[in-house]
Structures are given as C-alpha cells and as structure tokens.
Amino acid sequence: MNAQQKIQALSSLKTSISAIEKGSHSESPSLKKGHDGPTADNESASFDNPEKAYQKILKVLSYRDRSSHELREKLLSYGFSTEATEQALDRAQRYGLVNDDRFLENQIESKFRSGKGRRLVAREMTKKGFSEEEIRLKLEDSSFSEEDEELRAYEFLLHHRPQGKNLRDSAFRKLVNKGYSINAASKAARKYSENYQNV
C-alpha cells in the first residue's frame, strides 16, 4: 500500500467512526455490501426477525420460567421490534412454552412455601405484569387460604426467630415486612411472644 492509499484508507476509517459516534444509520464505505462484517441494514433486519426473537425466548426460558410481560420487556430491551416480539411471544404461547396462568399459579405457590405473606406475594406478581383481579382470583384458588395466614405467620416465626428486647414488636415487624396482613401478624406475634418470651 503506497502513501496515497494509506491516506485514503485512514480517511475512510475516520468517516466510519464518525458515523458510528453520531448514531448515523447510513452505510459507511467499510460497511457496504460486499465487505466483511454485517451491514447496518442487516443488523436492523435481525431485530425485526421473529425467528431470532423466538430463539432469544428459548434461551431466556432455559434459565427459568417467565411471564409474557417479563419476556416482552426483555426482548424490547434487547432491541427487537414490537412486531417481532409479539410474533415470537405468540408462537411461544401456542407451543405452551409461555403460559401466564400456569406461571402465576406456580409463582404464588412457590412464594407461599418460602414463607411470604399474601400482600408481598400480590405485590411481586403485580411487578411481573399481572392485574389485581388476576392475582386475586389465583390467590383464592391457592392451597394457602387467607384463613391459614395466621398459622403460616406463626410457623414463619418458628423458623425465623425474631430478635429484639420487645419480642412481640420484633415479631410483628418481621411478619409485616414479609407481607403478612396486619391482623395475622398481630395475632401470630402475640402468640409467639407468649410462648417464647422467657425462653
């Protein structure tokens, strides 16, 4: 490469870098069709490709189950177009890979088993894209009934003993922070303090 060619190559490279830094979508000389590497058009097209979006869903689901709301937000954050995202989600739902009803039920049961109260479970499910009505109906169908909340709160204290000079207050705060209702937390804390105050 002679001096003139080097100057031309350097000028071309500077033009490409400048276009990238400015966010330009126009093709620079080094990105034109026929050169090595993807073109700007090809890169844009890949994010409009429902198949690529679907493959991304499969990868995400290989780690853990997700709601359609979570998957939609994740695909959009990756840069996939709304159309590609919706087509990929529709395909995943038709194949049974994404099922919001199943996801909501499993999540609620799992969170109850981990010791969380109904208020906290409902709040976390709202963040995953479910409506208050959907959550309410699923909570009603749960094997962990509202009537069992006090018993579950007391059992939680047995496995996660509160600390503090005032045992009842400490137990109450612990339960409220875990999402138990005020009524259930109050009754369970009183029962716990009566049984373990002098232990």
N, C-alpha and C positions, 0 to 999 in steps of 0.2 A: 504494500500500500504506500503510494507516494504522499508527499506533504499535502497536496490538494485534496486527495481522497480522505486523508485523516481529518482535515478541516471540515469537509462535508459531513463525515460520519459524526463528528463531535457536535456539529450544528443540529443534525437530525436528532441526536440523543437529547440535547438540551430542549428541543421543541417538544419531544415526547414527555420529558419530565415536567415541563411547564404545563402541558395539557393535563397531566395526571394531578398535579398540585392544585390546579384551578377547577378540578372536577369536570373537565370537558369530556363529553361523550363522543366527540368527533375522533375519527381514526387518525392516529399519528402514522408517519411513514413506517415505523417499525412494527405497527400493529395491523397493517393492511393484509388482506387475504393473500396467501401465498408465502408469508413469512412464518417463521417458527412461533409457537405460542398462540393462545386464544385471542380472538379479536374482541373488541368491546361489544359488538353485536352478539357474538356467540355467548359471552358471559351474561349479557342481559337475557338472552333467549333461555339459558339454563334455569333462570329463576322464574320463567314463565312455563316451565316444563312440569306438568302434573306428575309424570313418572319420577322425576328427580325428587319432587316434594314427597311423593309416596315412599320412596326409598329412605328419605330422611325420617319419616314417621316410623318406619320399621326399625331404624337404628335407635331412635329415642325410646321406643317401646321395649327394646331389648334390655333396657336398664330397669324400668318399672312401668306399671300401668299409668295411664294419664287420661284426664278428661279431654273432651273435644276442645274445650275452652283453652286448656293448657297447651295442647298441640297447635291450635290455631295461632296463639300468641308466639309460640316458639318458632313456627315456620315463618311467620311475618317478620320476626326479629332476625331471622337468617337472611331475609331479603327476598323471599318468594312472593310472587304476586298474589293478590287476593283470589284471583280466578284459579291459579294453580293450587293454592292452599285448599280452597273449598272442594275442588275436584278430587284432590288426594284424600281429604278427610271423608268425603262421600264414599270413596272406594274402600277405605279402611273400615268404615261403619258397615257397609254392605257385606264385607267379609267377616264381620264380627270381631275385628281386631280392636275396634274402639266402640265401647258400649257405655254410655253415660249412666244408665240405670244400674248396671252391674257395678260400675266403678263407684258410684255414690254409696250403694249398699255395702260394698266391701270396705270402703274407707271408714264409714260410720262404725261398723262392727269392729274394725281394727283399732280405731281410736278409743272406743269404749273399753276394749280389752286392755289398752295401755294405761287406763286409769283416768282418762279425761272426762270432764263433765259435759252435759248436753250443750250448755251455752258456748263453750270453747269449740266443741265439735261443729256446731252450726256455723260459728264464725269462720272456721277454717274451710268449711265446704263452700261458703259464700265466696271466698277468695279463689276457689277453683272453678268459679263460673256458674254455680247453681243458684236458682232463685230461692227465696224464703219458703215459698209454697212447696217446691220440690223437696227441700230439706225437711220441712215439717211432716210431709206425708211419709217420707222414708224413716224419719225418727219414730213415727207412730207404728210403723211396721217392724221396727227393730226389736230384737230379742231382749234388749236392755230398755225396759219400760221406764217411764217417768216415775212410777211408784217405787222402782228399785234404786232411785237416785241416792236416797239417804243411806241405804245399805252399802252401795258401792262407794260412797264417800267415806263411810266408816272403815271399810276394808282398805281403801287407799291409805288412810292414816296408819293403819296397822303395818303396812308395807313401806310407808314413807313417813317415819315418825317426825313430828314437828319439834322444833327446838325453841326455847324461849322461857322467860320467867313465868309468863302467864300462858299456861299450856292451852287453855281454851281459845284465847285470842290468836295464838300462833297457829293452832289447828284450823280455825275459821279462815284466817287469811290464806293459808296454804290451799284450802279447798276452793275458795273463791278464785284465786289465781289460776287454779286448774280448770275452772269453768263450771263448777257446780253451782246450782241455784242457791240463793241466799238462805232459803228455807232449809234445804237439805244440808248445807254447810253448817248452819247454826245448830241443827239437831245432832248431826254427827259429831261436831266439835264438843258439844256439851256432854254427849255420851262418852266420848273418848277421854275427856278431862276427868270425868267422874271415875272412870275405870283405871286411869293411869297417872293421876295427879301425884300420888305418893309412891309411885313405883321407882 
